[in-house]
Amino acid sequence: MEPILEISHLTKQFDGKPVLKEVSFSVNPGEIIGYIGPNGAGKSTTVKIILGMIDKDGGDIRLFGQPIENYDVSYKARIGYVPENADLYETLTAKEYLLFIGELYGLEEEEVLKKSEQMMDALGIKDSFNGRLASFSKGMRQKVLIISSLLHDPDILFWDEPLNGLDANSVQVIKELLWKLKMDGKTIFYSSHVMDTVEKLSDRILILNDGEVVANGPFEELKEEADGTLEQLFNTLTGFDQHAALAEQFLLAMKGEEAHDA
């Protein structure tokens, strides 16, 4: 099976500081990939380079079997994207925004309106179809972003923290949606700090730390490196074991007290 995405020796610097250091991995069609790492590890940078939003410094990226440099922007019609932080056009209604996004992908107005209203109904926000985005809660905005990423029935999804702001019931719906999208043949590449979700949903987990891939495989294989949960494995591989000490430091600062060395 030919990978749908291949990344080889990808590098990127910002202001002379390396952010991605020879990152290499591949993604097969129909896989759910959990791409996780500490803040600043380079996860969002990786996705933005794949999407052509920023330029890479070095390395090769092949998407749908072709180097992305060889494509015109038409290949983006096969991609669905939910960014970690998105600025919506708040003066628009949800209907207007989704119609705008759908038309960018070349969809007919009637198709967009029918699909978007039905998708909003499934996510419990149909009553706000004509409401302005400025009045939407964080969770409602996240649902609109998820809908906008799926309107055009893409082949591969890049979702960055897709569960942000969602209530518990909506999280369950999105988890089930991810599984059904996989069953429908979609490829899903997503980042999340919700380790339980990553552990249970991912066919394969990639852990990025300080710009380098430090783990790549199914959780059942990776957990052999650390007993217990994905969170414990994550902490082991990223070298973070100061939770208790930092919580105590914060508490003492809140009370105006000085920390004492043991």
C-alpha positions as CSV (number, residue, x, y, z in Angstrom):
1,M,0.0,0.0,0.0
2,E,1.4,3.4,-1.0
3,P,1.4,5.9,1.8
4,I,-1.0,8.8,1.5
5,L,1.5,11.1,3.2
6,E,5.3,10.7,3.3
7,I,7.6,13.1,5.2
8,S,11.4,12.7,4.9
9,H,14.0,14.7,6.9
10,L,11.7,17.8,7.3
11,T,13.4,20.8,8.9
12,K,12.2,24.2,9.9
13,Q,13.8,27.1,11.8
14,F,12.3,30.3,13.2
15,D,14.7,33.1,14.0
16,G,17.6,30.7,13.8
17,K,16.0,28.3,16.3
18,P,15.4,24.8,15.0
19,V,11.7,23.8,15.4
20,L,11.7,20.6,13.3
21,K,14.8,18.5,13.1
22,E,14.9,15.9,10.4
23,V,11.3,14.8,11.0
24,S,10.4,11.6,9.0
25,F,7.3,9.5,9.0
26,S,4.6,8.1,6.7
27,V,0.8,7.8,6.9
28,N,-1.2,5.1,5.2
29,P,-4.7,5.5,3.8
30,G,-7.4,4.9,6.3
31,E,-5.2,5.3,9.4
32,I,-6.0,7.4,12.4
33,I,-2.7,9.0,13.5
34,G,-2.4,10.7,16.9
35,Y,0.4,13.3,16.6
36,I,1.2,14.5,20.1
37,G,3.9,16.4,21.9
38,P,4.5,19.2,24.4
39,N,3.6,22.8,23.5
40,G,6.2,24.1,21.1
41,A,7.3,20.7,20.0
42,G,6.5,21.5,16.3
43,K,3.2,19.8,15.8
44,S,1.3,22.7,14.3
45,T,4.3,23.7,12.3
46,T,4.4,20.3,10.7
47,V,0.8,20.5,9.6
48,K,1.1,24.1,8.3
49,I,4.0,23.1,6.1
50,I,2.0,20.1,4.7
51,L,-0.9,22.5,4.0
52,G,1.4,25.0,2.3
53,M,0.7,27.7,4.8
54,I,4.4,28.1,5.6
55,D,7.5,27.0,3.8
56,K,9.9,24.3,4.9
57,D,13.6,24.8,5.1
58,G,14.6,21.3,4.0
59,G,13.3,17.8,3.5
60,D,10.6,16.2,1.3
61,I,6.8,15.9,1.6
62,R,4.7,13.7,-0.7
63,L,0.9,13.9,-0.4
64,F,-1.3,11.7,-2.5
65,G,1.8,10.2,-4.1
66,Q,3.2,13.5,-5.4
67,P,5.6,16.1,-4.0
68,I,3.5,19.0,-2.7
69,E,5.8,21.4,-4.7
70,N,4.4,19.8,-7.9
71,Y,0.8,20.5,-7.1
72,D,-1.3,23.6,-7.8
73,V,-3.6,24.5,-4.9
74,S,-6.2,22.0,-6.3
75,Y,-4.8,19.3,-4.0
76,K,-6.1,21.2,-1.0
77,A,-9.7,20.3,-2.1
78,R,-8.9,16.8,-0.8
79,I,-8.0,18.0,2.6
80,G,-10.1,18.9,5.7
81,Y,-8.4,21.2,8.3
82,V,-9.4,22.3,11.8
83,P,-6.7,24.6,13.2
84,E,-6.0,24.8,17.0
85,N,-6.9,28.5,17.0
86,A,-9.1,29.9,14.2
87,D,-10.5,33.3,13.6
88,L,-14.0,33.0,12.3
89,Y,-15.8,35.8,10.5
90,E,-17.9,36.8,13.5
91,T,-20.2,39.1,11.6
92,L,-21.5,36.2,9.5
93,T,-24.1,33.8,10.5
94,A,-23.3,30.1,10.6
95,K,-25.3,29.6,7.4
96,E,-23.3,32.4,5.7
97,Y,-20.0,31.1,6.9
98,L,-20.5,27.5,5.8
99,L,-21.9,28.7,2.5
100,F,-18.8,30.8,2.0
101,I,-16.5,27.8,2.8
102,G,-18.5,25.4,0.7
103,E,-18.3,27.7,-2.3
104,L,-14.5,28.0,-1.9
105,Y,-14.5,24.3,-2.5
106,G,-16.6,24.6,-5.6
107,L,-19.8,23.2,-4.0
108,E,-23.3,24.3,-5.2
109,E,-25.3,26.5,-2.8
110,E,-28.1,24.1,-2.5
111,E,-25.8,21.2,-1.6
112,V,-23.9,23.3,1.0
113,L,-27.1,24.5,2.7
114,K,-28.6,21.0,2.8
115,K,-25.4,19.3,4.2
116,S,-24.5,22.1,6.7
117,E,-28.0,22.2,8.2
118,Q,-28.1,18.5,8.6
119,M,-24.6,18.4,10.1
120,M,-25.5,21.1,12.5
121,D,-28.6,19.2,13.5
122,A,-26.5,16.1,14.2
123,L,-24.2,18.2,16.4
124,G,-27.1,19.8,18.3
125,I,-26.8,23.3,17.0
126,K,-29.3,23.5,14.2
127,D,-31.3,26.1,16.0
128,S,-28.4,28.5,15.6
129,F,-28.1,28.0,11.8
130,N,-29.0,31.6,11.3
131,G,-27.3,32.9,14.4
132,R,-24.2,35.2,14.2
133,L,-20.9,33.5,15.0
134,A,-20.1,36.3,17.4
135,S,-22.9,35.0,19.7
136,F,-21.6,31.4,19.6
137,S,-19.9,29.7,22.6
138,K,-16.4,28.2,22.1
139,G,-17.9,24.7,21.7
140,M,-20.4,25.9,19.1
141,R,-17.6,27.5,17.1
142,Q,-15.6,24.3,17.3
143,K,-18.5,22.4,15.9
144,V,-18.8,24.9,13.0
145,L,-15.1,24.4,12.3
146,I,-15.5,20.7,12.3
147,I,-18.4,20.9,9.9
148,S,-16.5,23.3,7.6
149,S,-13.7,20.8,7.4
150,L,-16.0,18.0,6.2
151,L,-18.4,19.8,3.9
152,H,-16.5,18.8,0.8
153,D,-16.0,15.1,1.8
154,P,-12.1,15.2,1.9
155,D,-9.8,12.3,1.7
156,I,-7.5,13.3,4.6
157,L,-8.2,15.3,7.7
158,F,-5.8,17.4,9.7
159,W,-7.4,18.2,13.0
160,D,-5.5,20.2,15.6
161,E,-7.1,19.9,19.1
162,P,-10.6,19.1,17.6
163,L,-12.1,18.5,21.1
164,N,-11.4,22.1,22.3
165,G,-14.4,23.6,24.1
166,L,-16.7,20.6,23.5
167,D,-18.9,19.3,26.3
168,A,-18.7,15.6,27.3
169,N,-21.6,14.5,25.1
170,S,-20.2,16.3,22.1
171,V,-16.8,14.7,22.7
172,Q,-18.4,11.3,22.5
173,V,-20.1,12.2,19.2
174,I,-16.8,13.4,17.7
175,K,-15.0,10.3,18.9
176,E,-17.6,8.1,17.2
177,L,-17.5,10.3,14.1
178,L,-13.7,9.8,13.9
179,W,-14.2,6.1,13.9
180,K,-16.9,6.2,11.3
181,L,-14.8,8.4,9.1
182,K,-12.0,5.8,9.3
183,M,-14.5,3.1,8.4
184,D,-15.5,5.2,5.4
185,G,-11.9,5.2,4.2
186,K,-10.8,8.6,5.4
187,T,-7.3,9.2,6.8
188,I,-7.1,11.2,10.0
189,F,-4.1,13.0,11.3
190,Y,-4.8,14.8,14.6
191,S,-3.2,16.4,17.6
192,S,-4.7,16.4,21.0
193,H,-3.7,16.8,24.6
194,V,-6.5,14.5,25.7
195,M,-4.3,11.4,26.1
196,D,-7.2,9.0,26.8
197,T,-8.8,9.8,23.4
198,V,-5.4,9.5,21.6
199,E,-4.7,6.2,23.2
200,K,-8.1,4.7,22.4
201,L,-8.7,6.0,18.9
202,S,-5.3,6.0,17.2
203,D,-4.1,3.2,15.0
204,R,-0.6,4.7,15.5
205,I,0.8,7.4,17.7
206,L,3.6,9.8,16.8
207,I,5.3,11.6,19.7
208,L,7.2,14.7,18.8
209,N,9.6,16.2,21.4
210,D,11.9,19.2,20.8
211,G,11.4,18.9,17.0
212,E,12.2,15.2,16.8
213,V,10.0,12.1,16.5
214,V,10.7,10.1,19.7
215,A,8.1,7.4,19.2
216,N,6.1,6.0,16.3
217,G,3.9,3.0,16.6
218,P,0.6,1.5,17.9
219,F,0.1,2.2,21.6
220,E,0.2,-1.6,22.4
221,E,3.8,-1.6,21.1
222,L,4.9,1.8,22.6
223,K,3.6,1.0,26.1
224,E,6.3,-1.6,26.4
225,E,8.7,1.3,27.0
226,A,6.7,2.5,30.0
227,D,4.2,0.7,32.1
228,G,0.7,2.1,32.3
229,T,-1.1,4.8,30.3
230,L,-0.1,6.9,27.2
231,E,0.2,9.8,29.6
232,Q,2.9,8.0,31.6
233,L,4.7,7.0,28.3
234,F,4.4,10.6,27.1
235,N,6.0,11.9,30.3
236,T,8.8,9.3,30.1
237,L,9.7,10.1,26.5
238,T,9.5,13.9,26.9
239,G,11.4,13.9,30.1
240,F,8.8,15.6,32.2
241,D,8.5,14.3,35.7
242,Q,8.1,17.5,37.7
243,H,4.3,17.6,38.1
244,A,4.2,17.4,41.9
245,A,7.1,19.8,42.4
246,L,5.7,22.5,40.1
247,A,2.2,22.2,41.6
248,E,3.7,22.6,45.1
249,Q,5.7,25.6,43.9
250,F,2.6,27.2,42.4
251,L,0.6,26.6,45.6
252,L,3.3,28.2,47.8
253,A,3.5,31.2,45.4
254,M,-0.3,31.6,45.7
255,K,0.0,31.7,49.5
256,G,3.0,34.1,49.4
257,E,5.3,31.5,50.9
258,E,8.8,30.5,49.8
259,A,9.7,27.1,48.5
260,H,12.3,25.2,50.6
261,D,14.7,22.8,49.2
262,A,14.4,19.3,50.6
